[in-house]
Amino acid sequence: MGRFIYDTASNSVEIDDRTLAHLRIVVMNKLRRSEPFMFDVEVGDGTGRRSFWIHPSVPLQFHFFGSRGPRINRLWVEEMMQAASGPTGLTILPEPAEEPEQE
């Protein structure tokens, strides 16, 4: 279980490493384009939801528990990128089945 840390440790949520790796790509790409956005996530301890206004001026960290990076599901990244650009912002969507690679 990894941790998404926004500004300080008190502004953090636990997210499993696989999901966190995909989230990292989405956030990195949005911020590289100077596109701030809303990120809405369920808190793992069942206390509700947290919303973060993701902006390049606020420091953030992605703390992974495991040392090996997972294989990236491009379709999942693309779906979350679309969500991040939409009117309600980014949420963690269920991982879609990967499309078979074409030769």
N, CA, C and O atoms as a Tinker XYZ file with bonds, in Angstrom:
   412  protein
     1  N      0.850000   -1.169000    0.000000    73     2
     2  CA     0.000000    0.000000    0.000000    64     1     3
     3  C      0.894000    1.229000    0.000000    63     2     4     5
     4  O      1.721000    1.402000    0.896000    81     3
     5  N      0.729000    2.085000   -1.005000    73     3     6
     6  CA     1.517000    3.306000   -1.117000    64     5     7
     7  C      0.778000    4.480000   -0.500000    63     6     8     9
     8  O     -0.272000    4.322000    0.124000    81     7
     9  N      1.343000    5.644000   -0.686000    73     7    10
    10  CA     0.745000    6.839000   -0.094000    64     9    11
    11  C      0.920000    8.014000   -1.054000    63    10    12    13
    12  O      2.013000    8.270000   -1.560000    81    11
    13  N     -0.187000    8.721000   -1.290000    73    11    14
    14  CA    -0.191000    9.970000   -2.040000    64    13    15
    15  C     -0.127000   11.091000   -1.010000    63    14    16    17
    16  O     -1.017000   11.225000   -0.171000    81    15
    17  N      0.939000   11.902000   -1.080000    73    15    18
    18  CA     1.154000   12.954000   -0.094000    64    17    19
    19  C      1.109000   14.294000   -0.815000    63    18    20    21
    20  O      1.890000   14.546000   -1.733000    81    19
    21  N      0.191000   15.143000   -0.392000    73    19    22
    22  CA     0.019000   16.457000   -1.011000    64    21    23
    23  C      0.382000   17.529000   -0.005000    63    22    24    25
    24  O     -0.359000   17.770000    0.948000    81    23
    25  N      1.504000   18.166000   -0.209000    73    23    26
    26  CA     2.063000   19.213000    0.642000    64    25    27
    27  C      2.677000   18.626000    1.914000    63    26    28    29
    28  O      3.899000   18.648000    2.059000    81    27
    29  N      1.873000   18.108000    2.832000    73    27    30
    30  CA     2.403000   17.568000    4.086000    64    29    31
    31  C      1.833000   16.177000    4.332000    63    30    32    33
    32  O      0.856000   15.775000    3.701000    81    31
    33  N      2.450000   15.454000    5.248000    73    31    34
    34  CA     1.993000   14.093000    5.555000    64    33    35
    35  C      0.557000   14.075000    6.074000    63    34    36    37
    36  O     -0.136000   13.066000    5.946000    81    35
    37  N      0.109000   15.184000    6.659000    73    35    38
    38  CA    -1.272000   15.213000    7.151000    64    37    39
    39  C     -2.279000   15.300000    5.996000    63    38    40    41
    40  O     -3.468000   15.043000    6.185000    81    39
    41  N     -1.803000   15.657000    4.814000    73    39    42
    42  CA    -2.637000   15.683000    3.607000    64    41    43
    43  C     -2.265000   14.498000    2.728000    63    42    44    45
    44  O     -1.751000   14.671000    1.623000    81    43
    45  N     -2.525000   13.318000    3.216000    73    43    46
    46  CA    -2.149000   12.126000    2.456000    64    45    47
    47  C     -3.246000   11.067000    2.540000    63    46    48    49
    48  O     -4.055000   11.051000    3.468000    81    47
    49  N     -3.247000   10.192000    1.552000    73    47    50
    50  CA    -4.168000    9.059000    1.539000    64    49    51
    51  C     -3.403000    7.827000    1.074000    63    50    52    53
    52  O     -2.471000    7.916000    0.275000    81    51
    53  N     -3.816000    6.686000    1.589000    73    51    54
    54  CA    -3.216000    5.425000    1.161000    64    53    55
    55  C     -3.891000    4.951000   -0.115000    63    54    56    57
    56  O     -5.115000    4.973000   -0.242000    81    55
    57  N     -3.058000    4.521000   -1.057000    73    55    58
    58  CA    -3.522000    4.007000   -2.342000    64    57    59
    59  C     -2.614000    2.840000   -2.694000    63    58    60    61
    60  O     -1.400000    2.925000   -2.515000    81    59
    61  N     -3.189000    1.749000   -3.193000    73    59    62
    62  CA    -2.337000    0.602000   -3.502000    64    61    63
    63  C     -1.320000    0.980000   -4.583000    63    62    64    65
    64  O     -1.584000    1.830000   -5.434000    81    63
    65  N     -0.162000    0.334000   -4.530000    73    63    66
    66  CA     0.969000    0.695000   -5.383000    64    65    67
    67  C      0.630000    0.680000   -6.874000    63    66    68    69
    68  O      1.054000    1.573000   -7.608000    81    67
    69  N     -0.121000   -0.311000   -7.329000    73    67    70
    70  CA    -0.446000   -0.401000   -8.761000    64    69    71
    71  C     -1.261000    0.820000   -9.196000    63    70    72    73
    72  O     -0.955000    1.447000  -10.210000    81    71
    73  N     -2.284000    1.148000   -8.436000    73    71    74
    74  CA    -3.114000    2.309000   -8.735000    64    73    75
    75  C     -2.291000    3.586000   -8.635000    63    74    76    77
    76  O     -2.415000    4.478000   -9.475000    81    75
    77  N     -1.451000    3.674000   -7.611000    73    75    78
    78  CA    -0.626000    4.857000   -7.398000    64    77    79
    79  C      0.326000    5.093000   -8.568000    63    78    80    81
    80  O      0.571000    6.240000   -8.941000    81    79
    81  N      0.861000    4.032000   -9.144000    73    79    82
    82  CA     1.762000    4.162000  -10.296000    64    81    83
    83  C      1.029000    4.774000  -11.489000    63    82    84    85
    84  O      1.590000    5.603000  -12.205000    81    83
    85  N     -0.211000    4.368000  -11.701000    73    83    86
    86  CA    -1.006000    4.927000  -12.797000    64    85    87
    87  C     -1.411000    6.371000  -12.492000    63    86    88    89
    88  O     -1.390000    7.228000  -13.375000    81    87
    89  N     -1.773000    6.627000  -11.257000    73    87    90
    90  CA    -2.127000    7.976000  -10.838000    64    89    91
    91  C     -0.941000    8.921000  -11.022000    63    90    92    93
    92  O     -1.117000   10.059000  -11.455000    81    91
    93  N      0.240000    8.465000  -10.701000    73    91    94
    94  CA     1.466000    9.266000  -10.849000    64    93    95
    95  C      1.636000    9.729000  -12.285000    63    94    96    97
    96  O      1.978000   10.888000  -12.521000    81    95
    97  N      1.406000    8.854000  -13.241000    73    95    98
    98  CA     1.549000    9.204000  -14.656000    64    97    99
    99  C      0.543000   10.283000  -15.045000    63    98   100   101
   100  O      0.880000   11.243000  -15.737000    81    99
   101  N     -0.697000   10.110000  -14.589000    73    99   102
   102  CA    -1.736000   11.085000  -14.912000    64   101   103
   103  C     -1.385000   12.454000  -14.320000    63   102   104   105
   104  O     -1.429000   13.461000  -15.027000    81   103
   105  N     -1.044000   12.499000  -13.053000    73   103   106
   106  CA    -0.727000   13.756000  -12.384000    64   105   107
   107  C      0.494000   14.404000  -13.033000    63   106   108   109
   108  O      0.497000   15.608000  -13.289000    81   107
   109  N      1.520000   13.619000  -13.296000    73   107   110
   110  CA     2.741000   14.131000  -13.910000    64   109   111
   111  C      2.435000   14.775000  -15.265000    63   110   112   113
   112  O      2.942000   15.855000  -15.566000    81   111
   113  N      1.617000   14.121000  -16.073000    73   111   114
   114  CA     1.296000   14.666000  -17.385000    64   113   115
   115  C      0.451000   15.930000  -17.303000    63   114   116   117
   116  O      0.678000   16.875000  -18.059000    81   115
   117  N     -0.518000   15.958000  -16.398000    73   115   118
   118  CA    -1.346000   17.154000  -16.248000    64   117   119
   119  C     -0.504000   18.345000  -15.771000    63   118   120   121
   120  O     -0.644000   19.449000  -16.298000    81   119
   121  N      0.354000   18.131000  -14.796000    73   119   122
   122  CA     1.164000   19.225000  -14.263000    64   121   123
   123  C      2.235000   19.665000  -15.257000    63   122   124   125
   124  O      2.570000   20.848000  -15.320000    81   123
   125  N      2.768000   18.739000  -16.023000    73   123   126
   126  CA     3.751000   19.100000  -17.047000    64   125   127
   127  C      3.133000   20.048000  -18.071000    63   126   128   129
   128  O      3.821000   20.897000  -18.637000    81   127
   129  N      1.835000   19.896000  -18.303000    73   127   130
   130  CA     1.109000   20.764000  -19.240000    64   129   131
   131  C      0.566000   22.024000  -18.554000    63   130   132   133
   132  O     -0.145000   22.816000  -19.173000    81   131
   133  N      0.903000   22.200000  -17.289000    73   131   134
   134  CA     0.402000   23.337000  -16.485000    64   133   135
   135  C     -1.117000   23.357000  -16.434000    63   134   136   137
   136  O     -1.740000   24.406000  -16.599000    81   135
   137  N     -1.707000   22.193000  -16.204000    73   135   138
   138  CA    -3.159000   22.051000  -16.122000    64   137   139
   139  C     -3.555000   21.614000  -14.715000    63   138   140   141
   140  O     -3.595000   20.416000  -14.437000    81   139
   141  N     -3.848000   22.558000  -13.822000    73   139   142
   142  CA    -4.329000   22.157000  -12.495000    64   141   143
   143  C     -5.692000   21.483000  -12.605000    63   142   144   145
   144  O     -6.432000   21.718000  -13.560000    81   143
   145  N     -6.021000   20.641000  -11.621000    73   143   146
   146  CA    -7.271000   19.882000  -11.678000    64   145   147
   147  C     -7.651000   19.411000  -10.284000    63   146   148   149
   148  O     -6.841000   19.446000   -9.357000    81   147
   149  N     -8.896000   18.969000  -10.151000    73   147   150
   150  CA    -9.402000   18.428000   -8.892000    64   149   151
   151  C     -9.158000   16.916000   -8.871000    63   150   152   153
   152  O     -9.381000   16.225000   -9.865000    81   151
   153  N     -8.701000   16.419000   -7.730000    73   151   154
   154  CA    -8.529000   14.979000   -7.524000    64   153   155
   155  C     -9.376000   14.594000   -6.323000    63   154   156   157
   156  O     -9.162000   15.094000   -5.218000    81   155
   157  N    -10.330000   13.714000   -6.538000    73   155   158
   158  CA   -11.268000   13.275000   -5.510000    64   157   159
   159  C    -11.012000   11.793000   -5.236000    63   158   160   161
   160  O    -11.027000   10.979000   -6.160000    81   159
   161  N    -10.776000   11.442000   -3.971000    73   159   162
   162  CA   -10.411000   10.066000   -3.641000    64   161   163
   163  C    -11.106000    9.626000   -2.357000    63   162   164   165
   164  O    -11.280000   10.414000   -1.428000    81   163
   165  N    -11.500000    8.356000   -2.322000    73   163   166
   166  CA   -12.063000    7.790000   -1.096000    64   165   167
   167  C    -10.935000    7.532000   -0.112000    63   166   168   169
   168  O     -9.861000    7.061000   -0.485000    81   167
   169  N    -11.193000    7.843000    1.139000    73   167   170
   170  CA   -10.202000    7.594000    2.184000    64   169   171
   171  C    -10.302000    6.129000    2.586000    63   170   172   173
   172  O    -11.388000    5.625000    2.871000    81   171
   173  N     -9.155000    5.450000    2.606000    73   171   174
   174  CA    -9.118000    4.010000    2.834000    64   173   175
   175  C     -9.659000    3.543000    4.164000    63   174   176   177
   176  O    -10.055000    2.384000    4.286000    81   175
   177  N     -9.690000    4.409000    5.173000    73   175   178
   178  CA   -10.169000    3.983000    6.488000    64   177   179
   179  C    -11.681000    4.120000    6.631000    63   178   180   181
   180  O    -12.226000    3.926000    7.717000    81   179
   181  N    -12.360000    4.455000    5.528000    73   179   182
   182  CA   -13.814000    4.529000    5.555000    64   181   183
   183  C    -14.373000    5.823000    6.113000    63   182   184   185
   184  O    -15.561000    5.900000    6.425000    81   183
   185  N    -13.529000    6.849000    6.242000    73   183   186
   186  CA   -14.005000    8.105000    6.818000    64   185   187
   187  C    -14.550000    9.070000    5.775000    63   186   188   189
   188  O    -14.843000   10.221000    6.097000    81   187
   189  N    -14.690000    8.631000    4.560000    73   187   190
   190  CA   -15.286000    9.493000    3.540000    64   189   191
   191  C    -14.388000    9.707000    2.345000    63   190   192   193
   192  O    -13.638000    8.821000    1.934000    81   191
   193  N    -14.484000   10.910000    1.794000    73   191   194
   194  CA   -13.735000   11.277000    0.611000    64   193   195
   195  C    -12.914000   12.525000    0.901000    63   194   196   197
   196  O    -13.253000   13.333000    1.765000    81   195
   197  N    -11.819000   12.656000    0.146000    73   195   198
   198  CA   -11.018000   13.881000    0.218000    64   197   199
   199  C    -10.875000   14.423000   -1.188000    63   198   200   201
   200  O    -10.752000   13.663000   -2.149000    81   199
   201  N    -10.890000   15.720000   -1.301000    73   199   202
   202  CA   -10.684000   16.383000   -2.578000    64   201   203
   203  C     -9.446000   17.255000   -2.484000    63   202   204   205
   204  O     -9.274000   18.009000   -1.526000    81   203
   205  N     -8.586000   17.148000   -3.486000    73   203   206
   206  CA    -7.355000   17.929000   -3.545000    64   205   207
   207  C     -7.365000   18.743000   -4.830000    63   206   208   209
   208  O     -7.627000   18.197000   -5.902000    81   207
   209  N     -7.086000   20.034000   -4.743000    73   207   210
   210  CA    -6.893000   20.855000   -5.926000    64   209   211
   211  C     -5.418000   20.722000   -6.280000    63   210   212   213
   212  O     -4.556000   21.280000   -5.600000    81   211
   213  N     -5.134000   19.983000   -7.342000    73   211   214
   214  CA    -3.758000   19.689000   -7.726000    64   213   215
   215  C     -3.225000   20.846000   -8.566000    63   214   216   217
   216  O     -3.755000   21.161000   -9.632000    81   215
   217  N     -2.176000   21.462000   -8.065000    73   215   218
   218  CA    -1.589000   22.631000   -8.706000    64   217   219
   219  C     -0.065000   22.502000   -8.652000    63   218   220   221
   220  O      0.474000   21.989000   -7.671000    81   219
   221  N      0.634000   22.959000   -9.692000    73   219   222
   222  CA     2.091000   22.802000   -9.716000    64   221   223
   223  C      2.833000   23.495000   -8.571000    63   222   224   225
   224  O      3.973000   23.130000   -8.285000    81   223
   225  N      2.231000   24.469000   -7.914000    73   223   226
   226  CA     2.924000   25.187000   -6.845000    64   225   227
   227  C      2.925000   24.430000   -5.512000    63   226   228   229
   228  O      3.601000   24.837000   -4.567000    81   227
   229  N      2.173000   23.334000   -5.438000    73   227   230
   230  CA     2.085000   22.576000   -4.187000    64   229   231
   231  C      2.937000   21.309000   -4.318000    63   230   232   233
   232  O      2.752000   20.538000   -5.259000    81   231
   233  N      3.868000   21.086000   -3.383000    73   231   234
   234  CA     4.699000   19.883000   -3.458000    64   233   235
   235  C      3.860000   18.624000   -3.236000    63   234   236   237
   236  O      2.944000   18.603000   -2.414000    81   235
   237  N      4.195000   17.589000   -3.982000    73   235   238
   238  CA     3.509000   16.314000   -3.783000    64   237   239
   239  C      4.505000   15.172000   -3.888000    63   238   240   241
   240  O      5.567000   15.294000   -4.498000    81   239
   241  N      4.127000   14.056000   -3.271000    73   239   242
   242  CA     4.967000   12.858000   -3.279000    64   241   243
   243  C      4.106000   11.643000   -3.549000    63   242   244   245
   244  O      2.926000   11.596000   -3.202000    81   243
   245  N      4.732000   10.661000   -4.179000    73   243   246
   246  CA     4.124000    9.352000   -4.371000    64   245   247
   247  C      5.056000    8.375000   -3.671000    63   246   248   249
   248  O      6.152000    8.098000   -4.158000    81   247
   249  N      4.625000    7.856000   -2.534000    73   247   250
   250  CA     5.463000    6.953000   -1.747000    64   249   251
   251  C      4.995000    5.522000   -1.989000    63   250   252   253
   252  O      3.895000    5.145000   -1.586000    81   251
   253  N      5.830000    4.733000   -2.645000    73   251   254
   254  CA     5.496000    3.351000   -2.971000    64   253   255
   255  C      6.068000    2.419000   -1.923000    63   254   256   257
   256  O      7.203000    2.593000   -1.480000    81   255
   257  N      5.286000    1.435000   -1.528000    73   255   258
   258  CA     5.753000    0.448000   -0.551000    64   257   259
   259  C      6.698000   -0.539000   -1.232000    63   258   260   261
   260  O      7.763000   -0.857000   -0.702000    81   259
   261  N      6.305000   -1.015000   -2.400000    73   259   262
   262  CA     7.123000   -1.988000   -3.130000    64   261   263
   263  C      8.237000   -1.312000   -3.905000    63   262   264   265
   264  O      8.196000   -0.107000   -4.156000    81   263
   265  N      9.230000   -2.100000   -4.281000    73   263   266
   266  CA    10.375000   -1.542000   -5.000000    64   265   267
   267  C     10.275000   -1.740000   -6.512000    63   266   268   269
   268  O     11.008000   -1.096000   -7.262000    81   267
   269  N      9.402000   -2.599000   -6.964000    73   267   270
   270  CA     9.271000   -2.854000   -8.406000    64   269   271
   271  C      8.056000   -2.126000   -8.956000    63   270   272   273
   272  O      6.969000   -2.175000   -8.380000    81   271
   273  N      8.259000   -1.453000  -10.075000    73   271   274
   274  CA     7.157000   -0.771000  -10.728000    64   273   275
   275  C      6.280000   -1.764000  -11.483000    63   274   276   277
   276  O      6.798000   -2.717000  -12.065000    81   275
   277  N      4.971000   -1.560000  -11.485000    73   275   278
   278  CA     4.076000   -2.480000  -12.192000    64   277   279
   279  C      4.064000   -2.203000  -13.686000    63   278   280   281
   280  O      4.491000   -1.139000  -14.136000    81   279
   281  N      3.572000   -3.166000  -14.447000    73   279   282
   282  CA     3.339000   -2.958000  -15.870000    64   281   283
   283  C      2.190000   -1.969000  -15.983000    63   282   284   285
   284  O      1.185000   -2.086000  -15.281000    81   283
   285  N      2.343000   -1.001000  -16.867000    73   283   286
   286  CA     1.353000    0.068000  -16.989000    64   285   287
   287  C      0.268000   -0.308000  -18.000000    63   286   288   289
   288  O      0.555000   -0.771000  -19.104000    81   287
   289  N     -0.976000   -0.098000  -17.591000    73   287   290
   290  CA    -2.139000   -0.312000  -18.453000    64   289   291
   291  C     -2.455000    1.032000  -19.098000    63   290   292   293
   292  O     -3.020000    1.918000  -18.458000    81   291
   293  N     -2.089000    1.178000  -20.364000    73   291   294
   294  CA    -2.262000    2.463000  -21.065000    64   293   295
   295  C     -3.720000    2.893000  -21.122000    63   294   296   297
   296  O     -4.022000    4.082000  -21.026000    81   295
   297  N     -4.624000    1.936000  -21.278000    73   295   298
   298  CA    -6.042000    2.271000  -21.351000    64   297   299
   299  C     -6.513000    2.905000  -20.047000    63   298   300   301
   300  O     -7.303000    3.849000  -20.063000    81   299
   301  N     -6.036000    2.395000  -18.933000    73   299   302
   302  CA    -6.394000    2.949000  -17.621000    64   301   303
   303  C     -5.879000    4.384000  -17.481000    63   302   304   305
   304  O     -6.594000    5.264000  -17.002000    81   303
   305  N     -4.632000    4.610000  -17.904000    73   303   306
   306  CA    -4.059000    5.955000  -17.857000    64   305   307
   307  C     -4.892000    6.902000  -18.722000    63   306   308   309
   308  O     -5.205000    8.017000  -18.305000    81   307
   309  N     -5.245000    6.456000  -19.918000    73   307   310
   310  CA    -6.027000    7.304000  -20.826000    64   309   311
   311  C     -7.397000    7.636000  -20.239000    63   310   312   313
   312  O     -7.852000    8.774000  -20.352000    81   311
   313  N     -8.056000    6.668000  -19.619000    73   311   314
   314  CA    -9.366000    6.921000  -19.014000    64   313   315
   315  C     -9.262000    7.903000  -17.854000    63   314   316   317
   316  O    -10.120000    8.770000  -17.691000    81   315
   317  N     -8.206000    7.767000  -17.043000    73   315   318
   318  CA    -8.047000    8.704000  -15.922000    64   317   319
   319  C     -7.635000   10.089000  -16.412000    63   318   320   321
   320  O     -8.007000   11.090000  -15.799000    81   319
   321  N     -6.875000   10.169000  -17.506000    73   319   322
   322  CA    -6.531000   11.461000  -18.090000    64   321   323
   323  C     -7.794000   12.186000  -18.554000    63   322   324   325
   324  O     -7.937000   13.390000  -18.340000    81   323
   325  N     -8.701000   11.457000  -19.183000    73   323   326
   326  CA    -9.953000   12.055000  -19.631000    64   325   327
   327  C    -10.768000   12.542000  -18.432000    63   326   328   329
   328  O    -11.342000   13.631000  -18.464000    81   327
   329  N    -10.813000   11.735000  -17.384000    73   327   330
   330  CA   -11.552000   12.126000  -16.181000    64   329   331
   331  C    -10.952000   13.391000  -15.574000    63   330   332   333
   332  O    -11.686000   14.293000  -15.171000    81   331
   333  N     -9.618000   13.464000  -15.505000    73   331   334
   334  CA    -8.950000   14.623000  -14.914000    64   333   335
   335  C     -9.252000   15.894000  -15.696000    63   334   336   337
   336  O     -9.262000   16.985000  -15.124000    81   335
   337  N     -9.496000   15.767000  -16.982000    73   335   338
   338  CA    -9.799000   16.930000  -17.823000    64   337   339
   339  C    -11.285000   17.261000  -17.848000    63   338   340   341
   340  O    -11.681000   18.279000  -18.416000    81   339
   341  N    -12.106000   16.423000  -17.244000    73   339   342
   342  CA   -13.548000   16.618000  -17.258000    64   341   343
   343  C    -14.032000   17.553000  -16.162000    63   342   344   345
   344  O    -13.245000   18.022000  -15.340000    81   343
   345  N    -15.319000   17.817000  -16.155000    73   343   346
   346  CA   -15.891000   18.790000  -15.207000    64   345   347
   347  C    -15.848000   18.356000  -13.745000    63   346   348   349
   348  O    -15.860000   19.211000  -12.859000    81   347
   349  N    -15.800000   17.059000  -13.468000    73   347   350
   350  CA   -15.766000   16.616000  -12.068000    64   349   351
   351  C    -14.369000   16.263000  -11.593000    63   350   352   353
   352  O    -14.180000   15.972000  -10.412000    81   351
   353  N    -13.385000   16.283000  -12.482000    73   351   354
   354  CA   -12.005000   16.026000  -12.099000    64   353   355
   355  C    -11.661000   14.551000  -12.035000    63   354   356   357
   356  O    -12.442000   13.691000  -12.442000    81   355
   357  N    -10.491000   14.280000  -11.522000    73   355   358
   358  CA    -9.941000   12.930000  -11.475000    64   357   359
   359  C    -10.474000   12.148000  -10.287000    63   358   360   361
   360  O    -10.478000   12.634000   -9.156000    81   359
   361  N    -10.918000   10.945000  -10.558000    73   359   362
   362  CA   -11.211000    9.961000   -9.525000    64   361   363
   363  C    -10.502000    8.684000   -9.940000    63   362   364   365
   364  O    -10.146000    8.515000  -11.106000    81   363
   365  N    -10.301000    7.803000   -9.002000    73   363   366
   366  CA    -9.679000    6.528000   -9.332000    64   365   367
   367  C    -10.751000    5.625000   -9.903000    63   366   368   369
   368  O    -11.668000    5.196000   -9.202000    81   367
   369  N    -10.620000    5.345000  -11.186000    73   367   370
   370  CA   -11.577000    4.507000  -11.896000    64   369   371
   371  C    -11.167000    3.050000  -11.788000    63   370   372   373
   372  O     -9.992000    2.759000  -11.566000    81   371
   373  N    -12.119000    2.118000  -11.941000    73   371   374
   374  CA   -11.741000    0.704000  -11.960000    64   373   375
   375  C    -10.823000    0.426000  -13.149000    63   374   376   377
   376  O    -10.995000    0.996000  -14.227000    81   375
   377  N     -9.863000   -0.441000  -12.943000    73   375   378
   378  CA    -8.936000   -0.754000  -14.030000    64   377   379
   379  C     -9.640000   -1.544000  -15.122000    63   378   380   381
   380  O    -10.232000   -2.589000  -14.850000    81   379
   381  N     -9.581000   -1.049000  -16.369000    73   379   382
   382  CA   -10.187000   -1.787000  -17.474000    64   381   383
   383  C     -9.274000   -2.929000  -17.919000    63   382   384   385
   384  O     -8.073000   -2.924000  -17.651000    81   383
   385  N     -9.868000   -3.901000  -18.601000    73   383   386
   386  CA    -9.061000   -4.984000  -19.173000    64   385   387
   387  C     -8.142000   -4.374000  -20.221000    63   386   388   389
   388  O     -8.534000   -3.473000  -20.961000    81   387
   389  N     -6.933000   -4.871000  -20.272000    73   387   390
   390  CA    -5.986000   -4.364000  -21.257000    64   389   391
   391  C     -6.328000   -4.894000  -22.634000    63   390   392   393
   392  O     -6.772000   -6.032000  -22.789000    81   391
   393  N     -6.112000   -4.045000  -23.636000    73   391   394
   394  CA    -6.339000   -4.487000  -25.003000    64   393   395
   395  C     -5.170000   -5.377000  -25.411000    63   394   396   397
   396  O     -4.022000   -5.101000  -25.062000    81   395
   397  N     -5.466000   -6.451000  -26.155000    73   395   398
   398  CA    -4.348000   -7.308000  -26.589000    64   397   399
   399  C     -3.421000   -6.535000  -27.525000    63   398   400   401
   400  O     -3.863000   -5.728000  -28.344000    81   399
   401  N     -2.141000   -6.802000  -27.382000    73   399   402
   402  CA    -1.154000   -6.117000  -28.232000    64   401   403
   403  C     -1.279000   -6.624000  -29.648000    63   402   404   405
   404  O     -1.440000   -7.820000  -29.891000    81   403
   405  N     -1.202000   -5.676000  -30.595000    73   403   406
   406  CA    -1.276000   -6.044000  -32.004000    64   405   407
   407  C      0.122000   -6.173000  -32.548000    63   406   408   409
   408  O      1.019000   -5.405000  -32.198000    81   407
   409  N      0.295000   -7.145000  -33.400000    73   407   410
   410  CA     1.627000   -7.380000  -33.973000    64   409   411
   411  C      1.792000   -6.681000  -35.272000    63   410   412
   412  O      2.852000   -6.771000  -35.891000    81   411
